[in-house]
Amino acid sequence: MAERRAFVLVHSPIAGPGTWEPVADTLRDRHVATTVPELTDDGSPPFWRQHTRCVVRAIAEDVEPGMPLVLVAHSAAGQLLGVVGPVLRDAGYRVTAEILADAGLPPCGRSRLEQLDDELPELAAHVRSLLNDGLRFPAWTEDDVAPLVPDEKRRNQLLAQLRPPPPSYWVEQIPTSIGWPDAPVGALIFSHSYGPTVEAARDNGWPVRVLDTDNHLLPLADEERVADELLALADELAADHG
């Protein structure tokens, strides 16, 4: 029998907790302890510190003491894993696995924009142009997300929870522990935008599952499949490092 564990589903700071709620409900229906921390901030740096505190607070409130944790980061939340994991361990929690779910890697002391320059230069140029014009990214519309999220209620919630951050978010440097990762890491990829994550995972020998959906918002479109893949990947990580 698999060890009891709690899944901690961390949403992108740019989006909201609704991006994970269908998957969280599916896991809970399968009697898997699950929490979805809501990342909030005061609109000024350091964002990474505020978001890390939100994760720790949610775990303290929602997860049974002593239960092993599986951290699952979606999108820009992946950049926080190099901080969140070590902070949780220092606080006495046992992190048994970390999963990058269509997510970026911790940037190792660089800013988000610097990381984009290296990994997705066209997107970096687009974001920089918007910021220079006094605009924010992303500015998704109904037409942008409709092909990815069929359910109208979920689309509306996604758009309502969008939090396009200020320029200071993009240029703050995010620390990463020199010991990261100190738990098994795996990658679950939904879209074509995370080639650098796939490459890094394979270079490091981490398990990788690449789905054929090309849908960055798959947790809002097929929560059953995402839940299946997360459970299977967590089991694989546990077996490889048992």
C-alpha angles and dihedrals in degrees: 000000000000117000115260110259142164124234115219108200109198118195127210113273086233094059131037141253090269089079089071103032098092090052091044091052090049092052092047090051085058090052094253114143107240137173131184110203114210109228111217134167141175095249096260135083145308086058094161092059094050092047092049090053090053091056094048092047093050092050092049090051101039110027126077110248114263096017113138115247132227108197114208117186124191124203113320091006087078089072089064098056093088087062104031097052096051092043091053092049091049087052090055101260122135112230108194100176142006123206126196103210104195085321141140124247125253103276097225099234097325128113124256091250092051089051091051090050089060100039108028107015095171092054090045091054090049093050092046091050092052093048091049088054092052093254130125134231133260108030098169120180134199089264091053097054102031094086090052102039112041096183111087095207091053092047091052092049092048092052093044091054097046112125110191101197128223122257091264089067092060097049103041114110114241115213121224123198113249086227095056123155101037093152130055112281129203136175129225110189124197103169144032095252097082103064091129090057091050091048093049092047093052092045089054096043094245118153112260130195115189115192122205096230104095086207116131089189095053093130086069094045106040110013093164093059093045091050090049092051094046092051092046093048092047089051090049091051091049092049093048092051101031 
